[in-house]
Amino acid sequence: MIEKQCTCGSEKHHRNLYDGYGIYLCKVCDDCEHNKLNNYRSDIMDRYDTCENIESDGDWDGHWE
């Protein structure tokens, strides 16, 4: 298995970073995680409630062409 180095230049192994809902954000290492998180809202790692309903527009069948 080839270990990938982080793109920040630290030469450390990177890992995938996910938000509070498990959505992929970026690749980080211990050296750059804080700086990369600064590009997102401060609550990105939290699961928050919303009162907005998500409604289908009825046109999409769930498959990409």
C-alpha positions as CSV (number, residue, x, y, z in Angstrom):
1,M,0.0,0.0,0.0
2,I,1.3,3.4,-0.9
3,E,1.0,6.0,1.8
4,K,0.1,9.4,0.5
5,Q,1.8,12.5,1.9
6,C,-0.2,15.5,2.8
7,T,-0.4,18.3,0.2
8,C,0.6,20.9,2.8
9,G,4.2,20.0,2.4
10,S,4.7,18.5,5.9
11,E,5.6,15.1,4.3
12,K,3.2,13.5,6.9
13,H,0.6,10.9,6.0
14,H,-2.8,12.6,5.3
15,R,-6.2,11.5,6.4
16,N,-9.7,12.4,5.1
17,L,-11.6,15.0,7.1
18,Y,-15.4,14.8,7.3
19,D,-18.0,17.2,8.6
20,G,-20.5,16.5,11.4
21,Y,-22.7,14.7,8.9
22,G,-20.0,12.5,7.4
23,I,-19.5,14.6,4.3
24,Y,-16.0,14.7,2.9
25,L,-14.2,18.1,3.4
26,C,-10.6,17.6,2.5
27,K,-7.3,15.8,3.3
28,V,-5.4,16.9,6.4
29,C,-2.5,16.0,8.6
30,D,-1.9,17.0,12.2
31,D,0.1,20.0,11.0
32,C,-2.5,21.6,8.7
33,E,-5.9,20.4,10.1
34,H,-6.4,23.7,12.0
35,N,-5.6,25.9,9.1
36,K,-7.8,24.0,6.7
37,L,-10.7,24.0,9.1
38,N,-10.4,27.8,9.1
39,N,-11.8,27.8,5.6
40,Y,-15.1,26.5,6.9
41,R,-17.8,27.7,9.2
42,S,-17.0,27.2,12.9
43,D,-19.9,24.8,13.3
44,I,-18.9,22.5,10.4
45,M,-18.0,19.6,12.7
46,D,-21.3,19.8,14.6
47,R,-24.5,18.1,13.7
48,Y,-27.1,20.8,13.9
49,D,-30.9,20.8,13.6
50,T,-32.7,22.8,11.0
51,C,-36.3,23.7,10.6
52,E,-36.0,23.8,6.8
53,N,-37.7,21.0,4.8
54,I,-35.8,19.4,2.0
55,E,-38.3,18.8,-0.8
56,S,-37.7,17.0,-4.1
57,D,-38.3,19.0,-7.3
58,G,-39.8,15.9,-8.8
59,D,-37.5,16.0,-11.9
60,W,-34.6,13.9,-10.7
61,D,-34.9,10.1,-10.7
62,G,-31.9,9.5,-8.5
63,H,-29.5,8.5,-11.3
64,W,-26.8,10.5,-13.0
65,E,-26.6,10.3,-16.7
